[in-house]
Amino acid sequence: MNKDSGQRIKFAPGEALRGKGATAAEGFFAAGVSCGVRRAGELDLGLLFSGGPCVAAGAFTRNAFRGAPVGVTEEAVADGTLRAVAVNSGNANAATGAGGVEDARRMQTAAAEALGVEVGEVAVASTGVIGERLPVEKVEAGILDAAGRLGAGDDAFAEAILTTDTRPKQASATVRVAGKTVTVGGTAKGSGMIHPNMGTMLAFLTTDASVEREYLNRTFLAAVERSFNRVTVDGDTSPSDLALVLANGASGNEPLDADHPDAPAFAAAVEKVCVELARAIARDGEGATKLVTVVVRGAADEKSAAALAKSVAGSSLVKAAVFGEDANWGRALNALGYSGVAFDVGKAAIRFGEVEVFRGGEPVPHETAEANAQLSGEEVVIEVELGEGESEATAWGCDLTYGYVEINGSYRT
Amino acid sequence: MNKDSGQRIKFAPGEALRGKGATAAEGFFAAGVSCGVRRAGELDLGLLFSGGPCVAAGAFTRNAFRGAPVGVTEEAVADGTLRAVAVNSGNANAATGAGGVEDARRMQTAAAEALGVEVGEVAVASTGVIGERLPVEKVEAGILDAAGRLGAGDDAFAEAILTTDTRPKQASATVRVAGKTVTVGGTAKGSGMIHPNMGTMLAFLTTDASVEREYLNRTFLAAVERSFNRVTVDGDTSPSDLALVLANGASGNEPLDADHPDAPAFAAAVEKVCVELARAIARDGEGATKLVTVVVRGAADEKSAAALAKSVAGSSLVKAAVFGEDANWGRALNALGYSGVAFDVGKAAIRFGEVEVFRGGEPVPHETAEANAQLSGEEVVIEVELGEGESEATAWGCDLTYGYVEINGSYRT
């Protein structure tokens, strides 16, 4: 196999040198094409590629039922290296039996051959309808097509991985590390079937930092925990979810490990990109009109704070109240109560935006209209103070709307 | 205090001797009146009374945030006896601090005085809006009014305890025990904020059987586990939930205990009434158009089967698909996968009504239209066979509709 990668890469003239998401870091190239899995003309095949070898890490769905590509990709990243990612939308290649695994491997092989890399350097992902075999010939042809169109912009890639999303999701951050500027970028998709612990979401982060493998893995998993694992749209998790990070070292920095003085700055950049993408996923929740941010402070530990915040963000009744711009804080209190975390209601306080509504076991007198007005914007913030300790956590969700019902009552038809 | 109970009871002439729910058993009387907690003319105060002393048992919300009446009632039933229940709708008396507890005690005392029984023989319950003080004078006046109207029909009682419910919920069963016919009846409410482990639901069972206290408690809790704890409407549990059973022994049977040969028949009657009420609650889920019954068979144990069934019945995506009459079985498989129960997808099978859609890790070829047709009626049955063991469980839910969003986006306005 030809390992002299990139020989098929042609750059579109005038294209920006860096993209806004997965190609924001140096040395990463992407493309998105239409291969016919979705309706004619809709982008449905994305390819992401690094000009040089990368260390890599991944986080995978915890659903007991997993799509075929998840296992194939987990195997590929097990050695801590990757060089390319091939993704299709429109079909999740899940509940497709042994034939589905074969299809995922064909997809992986097609990308390896098109890019001149080893099969084990390619991650694959699929998102869309469950239980139908992937039209793998179309995907193979699409991969070949995309390999010839790789460029530094990732807008087409960002669009090709979407399903019911209404917007592409890209984010990036730069940080100085040992005297060099390194970039962390990412592109994600996710709209429905989103819940803590990876809903139907895909996220592909890249960085031109030089990073030691084990440190990258630990940093990435911590960032995933504080971002994608704190998003809930509808309480469902999916069989297809995965998040990957690839670091190609193109910025030439002194390699980062856990002991490097700039390690915290790098970790913060990774977390920032993950959080920005997570917020974009929540904001684009199926049918959503509002992003809901729930902050829990004063918890005994971060795990408790996160469970409480996710419980409020995930409550159907809270979500419907936000849609109706009804500051029904009793529902928030209620969701705290069934989170499974013990706390003293008498010490808790709840704030909707600027208005404190509950403290010390009873309502704080306030104008209902003023509290409701805190829910009128596109972003709603619910803050909880527990008075139990010093830890805090944030979770993100969205409102529950007629649109959610419409989208999911007729997805396949 | 005057313990010669019943002196205020007047029976309406021509009224049926037995009701369809909580007064189906001999010696129980009920009434429902309008006391002004809800809008003028809407029934909002229910009173249930036994002519003689009862052994009793209760199950209570597991929400860490509990309404004031829950604690008061738990205390009342702790000695295993009760004689009356006073319930209001329109206000949950929850998140109301120390004043709320005082209000619940005033409600309890008012009923005890009106009925001439001990304060500790009265259970209280409140359901409705959270976080507003109960207008307790109105409730006290309503209790006096209701005490003067007690009768053997429980239709007004059944209506007075409703909130967003669209229908009263009553059920009864008769069974021969030691040569006597005994009746078990019950009246319940519940529509939104319903989830396994007691959502906003209230259930009041009565029986004229003579039952040993500890056996009644065990039998009742087992029936609650297999009925109310397997209903999910929206994933939210409430601070106000409780289920009670009162047994007054009016049928004169030889007392039942766990060793009595007719104990299983009695337990089956209790479970039957609980299941019938649980199904009625699911069918009347906020905005629901369909009852969804999920049966999981072939599980390693009943607890696993119940967790799997509840996960499918509770999935927003499954619920929206049922609303859309779209036999999107991938979502059901997905919900099994994130239930937290380990199982082998390769051994599982899924059936929508009469149509098997998935077996052995892949789809069973079928006509989509035929599968969708299984979802066209008012009751949808999803069956799962795991192939892991011999245990089974059933859970009940409903579809997710525009109506749910409408009701909960504007409940207080």
Chai-1 contact restraints between the chains, C-beta under 6 A:
chainA,res_idxA,chainB,res_idxB,connection_type,confidence,min_distance_angstrom,max_distance_angstrom,comment,restraint_id
A,N63,B,G337,contact,1.0,0.0,6.0,A-B,restraint_1
A,N63,B,Y338,contact,1.0,0.0,6.0,A-B,restraint_2
A,A64,B,G337,contact,1.0,0.0,6.0,A-B,restraint_3
A,F65,B,L333,contact,1.0,0.0,6.0,A-B,restraint_4
A,F65,B,G337,contact,1.0,0.0,6.0,A-B,restraint_5
A,F65,B,V345,contact,1.0,0.0,6.0,A-B,restraint_6
A,A95,B,G330,contact,1.0,0.0,6.0,A-B,restraint_7
A,A95,B,L333,contact,1.0,0.0,6.0,A-B,restraint_8
A,G97,B,G361,contact,1.0,0.0,6.0,A-B,restraint_9
A,G97,B,E362,contact,1.0,0.0,6.0,A-B,restraint_10
A,I130,B,G330,contact,1.0,0.0,6.0,A-B,restraint_11
A,G131,B,G330,contact,1.0,0.0,6.0,A-B,restraint_12
A,G131,B,P363,contact,1.0,0.0,6.0,A-B,restraint_13
A,M193,B,L317,contact,1.0,0.0,6.0,A-B,restraint_14
A,D234,B,S316,contact,1.0,0.0,6.0,A-B,restraint_15
A,G235,B,S316,contact,1.0,0.0,6.0,A-B,restraint_16
A,D236,B,S315,contact,1.0,0.0,6.0,A-B,restraint_17
A,D236,B,L317,contact,1.0,0.0,6.0,A-B,restraint_18
A,T237,B,Y338,contact,1.0,0.0,6.0,A-B,restraint_19
A,P239,B,N334,contact,1.0,0.0,6.0,A-B,restraint_20
A,S315,B,D236,contact,1.0,0.0,6.0,A-B,restraint_21
A,S316,B,D234,contact,1.0,0.0,6.0,A-B,restraint_22
A,S316,B,G235,contact,1.0,0.0,6.0,A-B,restraint_23
A,L317,B,M193,contact,1.0,0.0,6.0,A-B,restraint_24
A,L317,B,D236,contact,1.0,0.0,6.0,A-B,restraint_25
A,L317,B,N408,contact,1.0,0.0,6.0,A-B,restraint_26
A,A320,B,V405,contact,1.0,0.0,6.0,A-B,restraint_27
A,A320,B,N408,contact,1.0,0.0,6.0,A-B,restraint_28
A,A320,B,G409,contact,1.0,0.0,6.0,A-B,restraint_29
A,F323,B,G409,contact,1.0,0.0,6.0,A-B,restraint_30
A,G324,B,G409,contact,1.0,0.0,6.0,A-B,restraint_31
A,G324,B,S410,contact,1.0,0.0,6.0,A-B,restraint_32
A,D326,B,R412,contact,1.0,0.0,6.0,A-B,restraint_33
A,N328,B,R412,contact,1.0,0.0,6.0,A-B,restraint_34
A,G330,B,A95,contact,1.0,0.0,6.0,A-B,restraint_35
A,G330,B,I130,contact,1.0,0.0,6.0,A-B,restraint_36
A,G330,B,G131,contact,1.0,0.0,6.0,A-B,restraint_37
A,L333,B,F65,contact,1.0,0.0,6.0,A-B,restraint_38
A,L333,B,A95,contact,1.0,0.0,6.0,A-B,restraint_39
A,N334,B,P239,contact,1.0,0.0,6.0,A-B,restraint_40
A,G337,B,N63,contact,1.0,0.0,6.0,A-B,restraint_41
A,G337,B,A64,contact,1.0,0.0,6.0,A-B,restraint_42
A,G337,B,F65,contact,1.0,0.0,6.0,A-B,restraint_43
A,Y338,B,N63,contact,1.0,0.0,6.0,A-B,restraint_44
A,Y338,B,T237,contact,1.0,0.0,6.0,A-B,restraint_45
A,V345,B,F65,contact,1.0,0.0,6.0,A-B,restraint_46
A,G361,B,G97,contact,1.0,0.0,6.0,A-B,restraint_47
A,E362,B,G97,contact,1.0,0.0,6.0,A-B,restraint_48
A,P363,B,G131,contact,1.0,0.0,6.0,A-B,restraint_49
A,L400,B,V405,contact,1.0,0.0,6.0,A-B,restraint_50
A,Y402,B,Y402,contact,1.0,0.0,6.0,A-B,restraint_51
A,Y402,B,V405,contact,1.0,0.0,6.0,A-B,restraint_52
A,V405,B,A320,contact,1.0,0.0,6.0,A-B,restraint_53
A,V405,B,L400,contact,1.0,0.0,6.0,A-B,restraint_54
A,V405,B,Y402,contact,1.0,0.0,6.0,A-B,restraint_55
A,N408,B,L317,contact,1.0,0.0,6.0,A-B,restraint_56
A,N408,B,A320,contact,1.0,0.0,6.0,A-B,restraint_57
A,G409,B,A320,contact,1.0,0.0,6.0,A-B,restraint_58
A,G409,B,F323,contact,1.0,0.0,6.0,A-B,restraint_59
A,G409,B,G324,contact,1.0,0.0,6.0,A-B,restraint_60
A,S410,B,G324,contact,1.0,0.0,6.0,A-B,restraint_61
A,R412,B,D326,contact,1.0,0.0,6.0,A-B,restraint_62
A,R412,B,N328,contact,1.0,0.0,6.0,A-B,restraint_63
